[in-house]
Amino acid sequence: MTARKLQFAGALFDGKSARKHPVDIELTPREIILKNPGHEPIHWLYPNLRWAANTTNPFYIEQGEINSEGMETLVVEDPDFYNSISKIAPDSFFTAGKKAETNWKIYVAGLLVLIFSAYVLSRLCLSFWLAG
């Protein structure tokens, strides 16, 4: 059994400047901890984060409001990062940035009801037309 890798190197963009801040990243079950030498550690709780759209390698994680000046972005180039975070982070972290998927069972059931209703309506109209 291999040990889980929980520490990575990355770059933090603060959303206020184009400056890249190198950080050491530590994954925990509750949060991502960003450590920059000479600064206090920064704690990012998983519920406040989202994957940036369509990023695979390097990986981009965002925190903050999209329309504000404070959107912070964490960039990690290590390909093991996704596997490690998917094992330790809560499942809700991965669904936050995704689009709602179609529930095909409800879609098919609605389509069958529509077809059945059209059949019944056509039979009723046909019986009234022939009776009249």
matplotlib code that plots the C-alpha trace (Angstrom):
import matplotlib.pyplot as plt

x = [0.0, 1.4, 1.3, -1.0, 0.9, -0.4, 2.2, 2.7, 4.3, 2.1, 1.6, -1.0, -2.4, -4.1, -6.4, -5.2, -1.9, -0.3, 2.3, 2.8, 3.4, 5.1, 3.4, 3.7, 0.4, -0.8, -4.0, -6.2, -9.7, -11.2, -9.1, -6.1, -3.3, -1.1, 2.3, 4.5, 7.8, 7.7, 3.8, 1.0, -0.5, -3.6, -6.5, -8.9, -12.0, -13.3, -16.8, -15.4, -13.5, -14.2, -12.2, -11.6, -13.5, -11.8, -8.5, -6.6, -2.9, -2.0, -4.9, -6.6, -8.6, -10.4, -11.6, -13.5, -16.2, -16.0, -17.0, -14.9, -11.3, -10.5, -10.7, -7.7, -6.3, -4.1, -2.2, -0.6, 1.4, 2.0, -0.1, -0.6, -2.4, -5.9, -5.6, -4.6, -7.2, -9.9, -9.1, -9.0, -11.5, -15.2, -17.3, -19.2, -16.0, -16.0, -19.7, -19.6, -18.2, -20.0, -23.2, -26.3, -26.6, -29.9, -31.7, -32.4, -35.0, -37.2, -36.7, -37.7, -40.7, -41.9, -41.5, -43.5, -46.3, -46.3, -46.5, -49.2, -51.2, -51.0, -52.2, -55.2, -56.1, -55.9, -58.1, -60.6, -60.7, -61.0, -63.9, -65.8, -65.2, -66.4, -69.4, -70.4]
y = [0.0, 3.4, 6.4, 9.3, 12.4, 15.3, 18.0, 19.8, 23.0, 25.5, 29.2, 31.5, 34.4, 36.9, 38.4, 41.9, 41.7, 39.5, 38.5, 34.8, 33.8, 30.4, 28.4, 25.0, 23.2, 20.8, 18.8, 17.9, 16.4, 19.9, 22.3, 23.2, 25.0, 27.3, 28.1, 31.0, 31.5, 34.6, 34.7, 33.2, 30.0, 30.6, 28.1, 27.4, 25.4, 23.1, 24.5, 27.9, 26.5, 25.5, 24.0, 26.5, 25.4, 22.8, 22.5, 19.2, 19.9, 22.3, 22.3, 25.5, 26.0, 29.3, 31.1, 34.3, 36.0, 35.8, 39.4, 41.0, 41.9, 39.3, 36.1, 34.1, 31.2, 28.3, 26.6, 23.2, 21.5, 18.1, 15.4, 13.5, 16.5, 15.5, 11.9, 13.0, 15.7, 13.4, 10.9, 13.4, 16.1, 15.8, 14.8, 18.1, 19.8, 18.1, 18.8, 22.5, 23.6, 21.1, 21.8, 20.0, 16.8, 15.7, 13.0, 10.6, 8.6, 11.6, 12.7, 9.2, 9.0, 12.4, 11.4, 8.2, 10.2, 12.6, 9.8, 8.0, 11.3, 11.9, 8.3, 8.7, 12.1, 10.8, 7.8, 10.0, 12.4, 9.5, 7.9, 11.3, 11.8, 8.4, 8.6, 12.0]
z = [0.0, -1.0, 1.3, 0.2, -0.9, 1.0, 0.3, -3.0, -4.4, -6.2, -7.1, -5.6, -7.6, -5.2, -7.8, -7.2, -9.1, -11.8, -9.3, -8.7, -5.1, -4.6, -1.8, -0.2, -0.1, 2.5, 2.1, 5.1, 5.2, 6.1, 4.1, 2.0, 3.9, 1.9, 3.4, 2.2, 4.0, 6.1, 6.2, 8.2, 6.7, 4.7, 5.3, 2.4, 3.5, 0.8, 0.8, -0.2, -3.2, -6.7, -9.6, -12.4, -15.6, -17.7, -16.0, -15.9, -15.7, -14.3, -11.9, -10.9, -7.8, -7.1, -3.9, -3.7, -5.7, -9.5, -10.0, -7.3, -7.2, -4.6, -6.7, -5.6, -7.8, -6.8, -9.6, -9.0, -11.7, -10.0, -11.8, -8.5, -7.0, -8.4, -7.2, -3.7, -3.3, -4.7, -1.9, 1.0, 0.1, 0.7, -2.4, -2.3, -3.3, -6.7, -7.4, -6.6, -9.9, -12.1, -14.1, -13.1, -14.9, -16.5, -14.5, -17.4, -15.4, -14.9, -18.5, -19.9, -17.5, -18.7, -22.3, -21.8, -20.1, -23.0, -25.5, -23.6, -23.2, -27.0, -27.7, -25.4, -26.8, -30.3, -29.5, -27.8, -30.8, -33.2, -31.3, -31.2, -34.9, -35.8, -33.4, -34.8]

ax = plt.figure().add_subplot(projection="3d")
ax.plot(x, y, z, "-o")
ax.set_aspect("equal")
plt.show()
